[in-house]
């Protein structure tokens, strides 16, 4: 008698979960919670085909406020089918509807309440036409979600609750509503009969997430919460219900206006805006939770301001029973259902839990709780939920008398509940062996473990345990046993003092909890050879080397051996070619070739992985010390050439060119500067050399750069090469006179920043027709006559020339001077219009075309354009030459610089 009530047999499993042991498939949500600015509200009154005279007002998120506005493109938007109170029409609920539309939902309000579910389908068909782009609402194609929720006011709320039940998808052609809500639910006796749910209400069934939010004003005298809502909540509707009694709200403020004949309501103590705003906040939360899969909306919808397990709202009284809501994907895997036999002992619950949007539970960092209990008793326990969303809980019913009882599993995820109840019956039965019995194997020198649950099962479901285990037979001495974990497992050891292969026999005795009838079994045990791991037989001594030393070799096989003689597999950091600290290691078989790195020193412990290729490797630690030596200073180049252009300063950080390998600070200095001091200014600032060429100077200078530390120095020859750059010159003090009227005397000065030594000049004078004048004698040049400028003779030259004026007009003469340099293929050319002293005054026509005396300089490679009276002149010979060519390469300048240096 005692044993018979200490085990359990499951005889029935009647719960609302699916029969399969897998989570229901996740829901597909095509809309997301709206977290931006409120949408403008657009609306359109739609005629409904098949319902003559019926108007369906559709309010929707729009691009702008007003009738006929284009639907916003942020959809699709879930649909709320809102049923009006008796005597009201579609236009009576614009305020409530707008509060939901602004947060990303479409609201459809018919003039009349559909008589049945088929009538609801007709309304949904009309909305499907709008979504299909029938043109009745601008921009609505694809803008409506086929996920929907039904709600209503007054008698419309009662109809919404009734019509949400018994939904047949195959018959209606639309998904069941995800949830329902009611404002001031007013029952006419259909759902509540004498203070309790009617037979009609108790016979209703719901699909989907099976949850309803009912909000009633505390001063609603037309449909008081105690008469119309709480009886449904206290009954067993198999529907999760959450009831809010909103403080200060009445019945009529849910609709836009109160008619003249609408009376009998209580006086509201909050405004209509407050009443609608508070309700809309919770309804939007319900919509986001059920039509968009947002679990974060659960506390808003169901008044969990503080935490998921505590109901609280300063604006309302709260009542709820969410036992039958399906707000989580939930599948109870154990205990399973049995008809004539079952399991007993401890009741182990295992359930898979997930979110309807397919997300994992614990991996999201959500707060979870798991509880299981025996209903009608104080026996309960706390369970856990793992990262895969599997909830487990274990009950011990040993204190119960034999007979039927019920157990319950409760799971909460961020306060969102899921429940399952299972009826059970206590019974008893003998252990049954699990056939065929397993063959137990262990390796030489090793051990193996055998679980009692793999040898026998208890039909009552109680835990099976070992009570005895021993080795028997001729080879009994080669094995030893030990029972562990309170009898759940037995460990079998190799007790032989030599390598032995063969078979023995194990005798075990098992019992179930609360049962005194043992089950005795014999298990075959086989000893197999083993691949032993490598063994460390010696400890390497410290390898001491000097910086920049020669390679040294370490034989790993001197310290590690494989018992089976297999070749060693050696690596460091997973590689056979690696740098560790101050050394580089190359692995060749079981040899380590250790080479100090250049200029590196220090100590490091080499962690060498050694194995046989099949078993777990060992780590051999080899200490290595590289002693430092005093290294000489070092340049990373053999000589230094700094090249720059004329008039262009530069800097160079000498610390990038040389260093002390031992890290000793060094300084840099300039010595033996071989130069004409007119070439460049040199300045050392720390390790930076500043080179500033003097104006218009170019050439080459040599010097020595000295790097020094505290006890040594190292010199390197350096050159600074300043490349010449062509500078722009000009004509100055151009004077033209006639003394006898037959000859023209012209004097001019060329000023050029470049050296004019050994430079010759070719001068040409042309008249207004472009014809050259005849040069009398030759052009002579000498020291400049520009004393006020203080120019050096090397940079300025004054020249004189005489030309024959035979019948030449003096009002359009042009001087062209070519500066001939042997190192330039395109010499600089200067052009100047001449004003002749003593010449006759020009006529009116001549004055209008006289040329400017402003000097024109045309450098090498630049186009010379001379605008004369007769137009653009282009002649060969000694006349002006108009060129359009690219600038010459710098080769000529460099040659000129080399010649000057030589």
MINU-284112 format. One record per residue (C-alpha): y, x negated, z negated. Coordinates in steps of 0.5 Angstrom, whole numbers, plus 2048, in hexadecimal, padded with zeros to 3 digits. Layout:
REM residues N
YXZ/...
END
This chain:
REM residues 902
800800800/8057FA7FE/8047F7805/8047FD809/80C7FE808/80E7F7808/80E7F7810/8117FB815/80F7FE81C/814801821/812808823/81980A827/81F80782A/82480C82B/82B80982D/83080A832/82F803835/82B80283C/82480183B/8247FA83F/8257F483B/82B7F283F/8337F383E/8357F8843/8397F5849/8407F4848/8457F984A/84A7F7850/8517F784E/8567F7854/85C7F7850/85F7F384A/8647F5844/86B7F5846/86F7F0842/8767F0846/87C7F4847/87B7FC847/8797FF84E/87E804851/87B80B851/87A80E858/877815859/87481A85E/87282185E/86B821862/868828864/861828863/85C82A869/85782F866/85B831861/861835864/867836860/86583085C/86A82A85B/868824858/86E81F856/86D818857/871813853/87080C854/873805854/878804859/87D80085C/88380485A/88480A856/883811859/87F81685D/87C813863/87D80C861/878807864/87380585F/8737FE85C/86F7F985F/86C7F6859/8667FB859/8617FD859/863802853/85E80684F/85F80D84F/860812849/85E81984B/86381D846/861824845/867829842/86782E83C/86683583E/86C838841/86F831843/86F82E84A/86F82784D/87782684C/876827845/874820843/87881B847/87A818840/87381683E/871814845/877810846/87580C840/86E80A842/87180984A/876804847/870800845/86C80084B/86880684B/86880C850/86881384D/866819851/86882084E/865827851/86982D850/86283084D/85C82E849/85682D84E/85183284C/84B82D84C/84982684E/849828855/85082A855/852823852/84E820858/85382485D/859821859/85681A85A/85481B861/85B81C862/85D81685F/858812863/85C815869/862812866/85F80B865/85C80B86C/86380B86F/864813871/86B812871/86D81786C/870811867/87380B86A/86F804869/86A807865/86480586A/85F801865/86480285F/86080685B/85A804857/854809857/853807850/85680D84C/857810845/858818844/85D81A83E/86182083D/865824838/86482A834/85E82F837/85F82983D/85C824838/856829836/85582A83D/85582283F/850821839/84B82683C/84C824843/84B81C841/84481E83F/83E81F843/84181B849/83C81A84F/83E815853/839816859/83B81E859/84381C858/84481685D/848813858/84780E852/84781284B/84E811847/84E80B843/85180E83D/85581583B/85B816837/85E81C834/86581E831/86582482C/85E82682E/85E82E82E/85783182E/85683882F/84F83882C/84B835832/84A82E82E/84B830826/848836823/84983881C/84B83181A/84682D81E/84482B825/841830829/83B83082C/83E82F833/842829830/83B82682D/838827833/83D823837/83B81C839/84081683C/83F810841/84380A841/84680783B/84680E837/84C80E833/852812832/85981282F/85C81882C/863818829/86681E826/86C81F822/86D82081B/87182681B/86D829821/86C83081F/86A833825/86482E826/86382B81F/85E82581E/85A828819/85882E81D/85782A824/856823823/85382181D/84D82681D/84B822824/84C81B820/84781D81B/84282081F/83D81D823/84081D82B/83D81682D/84481482F/84880F82B/84E813829/855810826/85A815823/861813821/86581881E/86C816820/87181781A/87781B81C/87481D823/873825825/87082882B/87582A830/879823830/873820834/87682483A/87D82383D/88082A83B/87E830836/87E837839/88283C836/87C840834/87883A831/87983A82A/875839824/875832824/87782E81E/87E82A81E/87D823820/88081D81C/880818821/883819828/87F81A82E/880813831/87D81082B/87781582B/876814832/87780C832/87280B82C/86D80F82F/86E80C836/86D805832/866807830/86480A837/86680483B/862800836/85C805837/85D80483F/85E7FD83F/8577FC83B/85380183F/856801846/8587FA846/8537F6841/8587F383D/8547F3836/85B7F0833/85E7F8834/8597FA82F/85D7F9828/8637FD82C/85F80382E/85B804828/860801822/85E7FB820/8647F781F/8627F3819/85B7F181B/8557F481F/8527F7819/8577FA816/85B801818/862801817/86880481A/86F806816/87080C81B/86A81081A/864812816/85D80F819/85681181A/85180F81E/84980E820/84880A826/840809824/83F80C82B/84480882F/842803834/8487FF834/8437F8835/83D7F7839/8377F7834/8307F6835/82B7F782F/8257F2831/8227F382A/81F7F6826/81B7F982C/81880082D/81180282B/80D80882B/806807827/807800825/80D7FB823/80F7F581F/8117F5818/8147F0813/81B7EE814/81F7F2819/8227ED81E/8277F0822/8297EC828/82F7EF82D/8337ED833/83A7EE833/83F7ED838/8467F083A/8467F5840/84A7F0844/8447EB844/8477E6840/8437E383A/8457E4833/8457DE82E/8467D9834/84D7DD834/84E7DB82D/84E7E382B/84D7E5823/8467E8823/8427EB81D/83B7EE81D/8387F2817/8317F5817/82F7FB811/82A7FF80F/82D806810/82D80A809/82C804805/8307FE803/82C7F9807/8307F580C/8317EE80F/8367EA813/8347E8819/8387E381E/83A7E3826/8397DC82A/83D7DA82F/8397DD834/83A7E4831/8347E582E/8347E9827/82E7E8822/82D7EB81B/8277EB817/8257F0812/8207F080C/81D7F780B/8187F5806/81B7F9800/81A7FF804/815804803/810806809/81280B80D/81880C813/81F809812/825807817/828800818/82F7FF81B/8327F981F/83A7F981F/83E7F4823/8457F3824/8497EF829/8507EE827/84F7F5823/84C7F8829/8457FB827/83E7FC829/8397FF826/831801826/82D805822/825804821/82080981E/81A80581B/814806817/810802812/809800813/8047FA812/7FE7F7817/7FA7F0817/7FC7EA81B/7FA7E9822/7F97E2825/7FD7E082B/7F77DF830/7F67DA833/7F77D582E/7FC7CF830/7F97C8830/7FD7C482C/7FF7BC82E/8027B782B/8037AF82D/8017A982A/8057A8824/8097AE824/8097B5822/8097BC824/80B7C3821/8077CA822/80B7D1821/8077D681D/80A7DB822/8077D8828/8007D9824/8007E0822/8047E7822/8057EC81C/8057F3820/80A7F581A/80F7F081C/80F7EC816/80F7E4816/8097E0817/8087DA812/8037D4811/8007D480B/7FB7CE80C/7FA7C9811/7F57C3812/7F17BF817/7EA7C0817/7E47BD81B/7E27B581C/7E97B381E/7EC7B6818/7EF7B0815/7F37AE81B/7F77B481A/7FC7B7814/7FF7BD813/8057C080F/8087C780F/8107C880F/8157CD810/8127D180B/80C7D280F/80F7D4816/80D7CD818/8077C8817/8087C0819/8027BC81C/8037B581B/7FF7AF81E/7FB7AC818/7F77A681C/7F979F81A/7F779D822/7F97A0829/7F37A582A/7F27AA82F/7EE7B182E/7EE7B882B/7ED7BB824/7ED7C2821/7F37C581D/7F17CB818/7F77CF816/7F87D6812/7FD7DB813/8007E1810/8057E6811/80B7E780C/8087ED807/8017EC80A/7FB7E9806/7F67E980C/7F67E280F/7F57E0816/7F17D9817/7F17D681D/7EF7CF820/7F37CB825/7F17C5829/7F57BF828/7F67B982E/7F87B282C/7FC7AF833/7FE7A8834/8067A7834/80B7A3837/80E7A0832/81679E832/818797832/81979382C/81E78E829/81A788826/820783825/827783824/82C77F829/83077A826/83877A828/83977782E/83F77282E/843770834/84976D836/84F77083A/84D76F842/84676C840/84076C844/83B772845/83677283F/830776840/82C77B83A/82577D83B/824784838/81D783838/81D77E832/82078482E/81D78A831/81678C833/812792836/80B793832/808795839/80B78F83D/80F793841/81578F845/81C790841/821794844/828791841/82F793842/83679383F/83A79A83F/83579D844/836797849/83479084B/83A78D84D/84078E847/84678B844/84678B83C/84C788839/84D78183A/84678083E/843783845/83B785844/83678584A/82F787849/82A78484D/82378784A/823786843/828780843/82F781841/83477C845/83A77C841/840779844/847778840/84D77B844/853776846/858775840/85477B83C/85277A835/85077E82F/84978182C/84578782E/83F78A82C/83B78B832/837792832/831790837/82C796838/825794839/81F79983B/81979983F/81B79F844/8187A4841/8197A5839/8207A5836/82379E836/82579A830/82C79782F/82C78F82E/83278C82B/83478582D/83B78282A/83F77E82F/84577A82D/849776832/84E77182F/855770832/857769835/85E767836/86076983D/865765841/86B769844/86A76C84B/86E76E851/86B773855/86E77085C/86F76985E/87676A860/87C76F860/880771866/885776865/88877986B/88E77D86C/89477F870/89B77C870/89F78086B/899783868/898782861/89178285E/88D781857/88677F856/88278084F/87E77984F/87A77B849/87677F84F/874778852/87277484C/86F774845/86B771840/864774840/864774838/869778838/86E773835/876775837/87977183C/88077083F/88376E845/888769848/88B76784E/88B75F850/88D75A855/891760859/89275C860/898760863/89F760866/8A2764860/8A6768865/89F76C867/89D770861/89E77185A/898771855/89777484F/89177484A/89177A845/88B77A841/88577A846/88977D84C/88C778851/89377B854/89577985B/89B77A85E/89D777864/8A5775865/8A977986A/8A6778872/8A277286F/89B771872/89676B872/89176886E/890765867/88B762863/88A76285B/884761856/882767851/87F76584B/87B769846/87A76783F/877769839/877766832/873760834/87375F83B/877760842/875761849/87976084F/879764856/87E76285C/88276885F/88676A865/88B76F866/88D77086D/89377486F/893777876/89977887A/89C77F87C/8A0780881/8A778287E/8AD786882/8B3782884/8BA784887/8C078288B/8C6781888/8CD78088A/8CC781891/8D377F895/8D478089C/8DB77D8A0/8DD77C8A6/8E27768A7/8E47768AF/8E177C8B1/8DB7798B5/8D77778AF/8D477A8A9/8D37768A2/8CE77989D/8CD777896/8C877A892/8C477888B/8BC77A88A/8BB77B883/8B377B881/8AF77A87B/8AA77687E/8AB76F87F/8AF76E886/8AE766886/8AB76488D/8AC76B890/8B076C897/8B4772899/8B57758A0/8BB7798A1/8BC77E8A7/8C27838A9/8C27898AD/8C778D8B0/8C77958B0/8C37958B6/8BD7918B3/8BF78B8B7/8BF7848B3/8C57808B3/8C47788B5/8C47738AF/8C976D8B0/8C57678AD/8C17698A8/8C176C8A1/8C276789B/8C0769894/8C276588D/8C3766886/8C576D884/8CD76F884/8CC77487E/8CE770878/8D0776874/8C8778874/8C6772871/8C0771876/8BC76B877/8BC76887E/8B576987E/8B577187E/8BC772882/8BE76F889/8C477088D/8C4770894/8C976F89A/8C87718A2/8CD7728A8/8CC7778AD/8CF7788B4/8D377F8B5/8D377F8BC/8D57868BD/8D27898B7/8D478F8B3/8D678D8AC/8D47948A9/8CD7948A9/8CA78D8A7/8C478C8A3/8C27868A0/8BA78489F/8B877F89B/8B077D89B/8AE778894/8A9774897/8A4772892/89D76E895/899771890/89B778892/89877C899/89E781898/8A477E896/8AA782892/8AF784896/8B6786895/8BB78B899/8C278C898/8C778F89C/8CE78B89D/8D578D89C/8D97888A0/8E078589D/8E57868A3/8E178A8A7/8E57908AB/8E57978A7/8E079B8AA/8E17A18AE/8E07A88AB/8D97A88AE/8D77A18AC/8D97A38A5/8D57A98A4/8CF7A48A6/8D179E8A2/8CB79B89E/8CB79A896/8CC793893/8C779488E/8C178F88F/8BA791891/8B478D88E/8AE78D892/8A878A88E/8A1787891/89D78D893/8A3792893/8A5797899/8AC79589B/8B079B89E/8B77998A1/8BB79F8A3/8C079D8A8/8C57A18AD/8C07A18B2/8BA7A38AE/8B479F8AC/8B47988AF/8AD7958B0/8AD78E8B4/8A97888B5/8AB7818B5/8B177F8AF/8B37868AE/8B178B8A8/8AA78C8A8/8A87938A4/8A17928A1/89D79789D/89779389A/893792894/89678D88F/893786890/88D78488B/88F77F886/88C779889/89377688B/896777885/890773881/89076E887/89876D885/89676C87E/89176787F/896763883/89B76387E/897761879/89475B87D/
END
